[in-house]
Amino acid sequence: MTRASVAATARDAVSLDVLLAVDASAARAVTRTLIRT
């Protein structure tokens, strides 16, 4: 593996983690809103 591909893989993993975190927080917000109503 070249250094560039290692960096690209790390960047993809980080962006995936960010997307999953955003999805999880959005799902929690929706669930809280549904429970409150």
Long-range contacts (C-beta under 8 A, 24 or more apart in sequence): none
